[in-house]
Amino acid sequence: MKTKNIMIVGVGGQGSLLASKLLGKLLLARGFDVKVSEVHGMSQRGGSVVTYVRYGDRVRSPIIDLGEADFIVSFELLEAARWTQYLKPDGTIVTNTQQINPMPVITGAAAYPDALAEKMKAAGCRVDAFDALSLAEKAGSSKAVNLVLMGRLSKYFDFSPEEWNEAIEQSVPPKFLEMNREAFALGAES
């Protein structure tokens, strides 16, 4: 199988590392060679965080280059827009519609761009944008956006619900398991 590439992008503290860990476990259980690379920006200060997940028969490098991402999973609209140059022409962006103001917006030096999902679509990107934050809150915590996004991403794969559930069990602390299962299910059903 040719190597497939998934980028997970967001802002520090949103749970992108847990999402990449879950994907890695799922793909390993399916027998793929998997490489996960975490590229931290100013993650502890609300900065951009990027994780690469690559899988296939044989993966030689953990890095995704420009134009190679089959999927970009984004926790926030502006982060999705920042990374579109990495998307393959037939790739898909799965993004939360939440907007988190970066420092230039907070300080008044810039304005948050309008209509980002529409602009990405107009630029030729296939965009699956939805309100993952509301679904996470419905599941019990705004911190469950990562599992809502993984649920939405699951619609693009042929892995069984049992396979996803096993990866969730291996990745999430037991006391948060039910809430995260609910968040995943809400994302998959949306």
KATASUL-V206516 format. One record per residue. SS is DSSP state (2 for helix, 1 for strand, 0 for the rest). OMEGA is omega as a letter, one per 40 degrees, with the letter a starting at -180 (NA if undefined). NEAR is the number of other ideal C-beta (glycine too) atoms within 12 Angstrom. Layout:
ss=SS omega=OMEGA near=NEAR
ss=SS omega=OMEGA near=NEAR
//
This chain:
ss=0 omega=i near=15
ss=0 omega=a near=15
ss=0 omega=i near=28
ss=1 omega=a near=30
ss=1 omega=i near=38
ss=1 omega=i near=49
ss=1 omega=i near=50
ss=1 omega=a near=49
ss=1 omega=i near=48
ss=1 omega=a near=44
ss=1 omega=a near=36
ss=0 omega=i near=27
ss=0 omega=a near=25
ss=0 omega=i near=38
ss=0 omega=a near=38
ss=2 omega=i near=43
ss=2 omega=i near=29
ss=2 omega=i near=36
ss=2 omega=a near=50
ss=2 omega=i near=41
ss=2 omega=i near=27
ss=2 omega=i near=43
ss=2 omega=i near=45
ss=2 omega=i near=33
ss=2 omega=i near=29
ss=2 omega=a near=37
ss=2 omega=i near=32
ss=2 omega=i near=23
ss=2 omega=i near=24
ss=0 omega=i near=24
ss=0 omega=i near=14
ss=0 omega=i near=27
ss=1 omega=a near=23
ss=1 omega=i near=32
ss=1 omega=i near=28
ss=1 omega=a near=35
ss=1 omega=i near=24
ss=1 omega=i near=26
ss=1 omega=a near=27
ss=1 omega=i near=21
ss=0 omega=i near=24
ss=0 omega=a near=16
ss=2 omega=a near=23
ss=2 omega=i near=11
ss=2 omega=i near=15
ss=0 omega=a near=22
ss=0 omega=a near=25
ss=1 omega=i near=32
ss=1 omega=a near=38
ss=1 omega=i near=39
ss=1 omega=i near=43
ss=1 omega=i near=38
ss=1 omega=a near=44
ss=1 omega=i near=36
ss=1 omega=i near=34
ss=1 omega=i near=22
ss=0 omega=a near=16
ss=0 omega=i near=14
ss=0 omega=a near=27
ss=0 omega=a near=11
ss=0 omega=i near=17
ss=0 omega=a near=25
ss=0 omega=i near=23
ss=0 omega=i near=35
ss=0 omega=i near=17
ss=0 omega=i near=16
ss=0 omega=a near=18
ss=0 omega=a near=26
ss=1 omega=i near=38
ss=1 omega=i near=31
ss=1 omega=i near=42
ss=1 omega=i near=47
ss=1 omega=a near=52
ss=1 omega=i near=52
ss=0 omega=a near=51
ss=0 omega=a near=42
ss=2 omega=a near=39
ss=2 omega=i near=35
ss=2 omega=i near=40
ss=2 omega=a near=49
ss=2 omega=a near=34
ss=2 omega=a near=29
ss=0 omega=a near=39
ss=2 omega=a near=34
ss=2 omega=i near=23
ss=2 omega=a near=33
ss=1 omega=i near=36
ss=1 omega=i near=27
ss=1 omega=i near=17
ss=1 omega=a near=14
ss=1 omega=a near=32
ss=1 omega=i near=32
ss=1 omega=i near=47
ss=1 omega=a near=46
ss=1 omega=i near=44
ss=1 omega=i near=49
ss=0 omega=i near=33
ss=0 omega=i near=32
ss=0 omega=i near=27
ss=0 omega=a near=30
ss=0 omega=i near=20
ss=0 omega=a near=27
ss=2 omega=i near=19
ss=2 omega=i near=14
ss=2 omega=i near=16
ss=2 omega=a near=14
ss=0 omega=i near=10
ss=0 omega=a near=10
ss=0 omega=a near=11
ss=0 omega=i near=13
ss=0 omega=i near=14
ss=0 omega=a near=21
ss=0 omega=i near=21
ss=0 omega=i near=12
ss=0 omega=a near=18
ss=2 omega=i near=29
ss=2 omega=i near=31
ss=2 omega=i near=16
ss=2 omega=i near=20
ss=2 omega=i near=33
ss=2 omega=i near=20
ss=2 omega=i near=13
ss=0 omega=i near=19
ss=0 omega=i near=16
ss=0 omega=i near=32
ss=1 omega=a near=25
ss=1 omega=i near=31
ss=1 omega=a near=28
ss=1 omega=i near=32
ss=1 omega=a near=31
ss=0 omega=a near=24
ss=2 omega=a near=44
ss=2 omega=i near=31
ss=2 omega=i near=20
ss=2 omega=i near=34
ss=2 omega=i near=36
ss=2 omega=i near=20
ss=2 omega=i near=22
ss=2 omega=i near=32
ss=0 omega=a near=22
ss=0 omega=i near=23
ss=2 omega=i near=26
ss=2 omega=a near=26
ss=2 omega=i near=39
ss=2 omega=a near=46
ss=2 omega=a near=49
ss=2 omega=i near=48
ss=2 omega=i near=46
ss=2 omega=i near=53
ss=2 omega=i near=50
ss=2 omega=i near=40
ss=2 omega=i near=39
ss=2 omega=a near=40
ss=2 omega=i near=35
ss=0 omega=a near=22
ss=0 omega=a near=25
ss=0 omega=i near=27
ss=0 omega=i near=11
ss=0 omega=a near=28
ss=0 omega=i near=15
ss=2 omega=i near=20
ss=2 omega=i near=14
ss=2 omega=i near=24
ss=2 omega=a near=36
ss=2 omega=i near=29
ss=2 omega=i near=22
ss=2 omega=i near=36
ss=2 omega=i near=40
ss=2 omega=a near=22
ss=2 omega=a near=22
ss=2 omega=a near=31
ss=0 omega=i near=32
ss=0 omega=a near=14
ss=2 omega=a near=13
ss=2 omega=i near=10
ss=2 omega=a near=24
ss=2 omega=a near=22
ss=2 omega=i near=21
ss=2 omega=a near=28
ss=2 omega=i near=39
ss=2 omega=i near=31
ss=2 omega=i near=27
ss=2 omega=i near=43
ss=2 omega=a near=44
ss=2 omega=i near=27
ss=2 omega=i near=31
ss=2 omega=a near=39
ss=2 omega=a near=31
ss=2 omega=a near=18
ss=0 omega=NA near=27
//
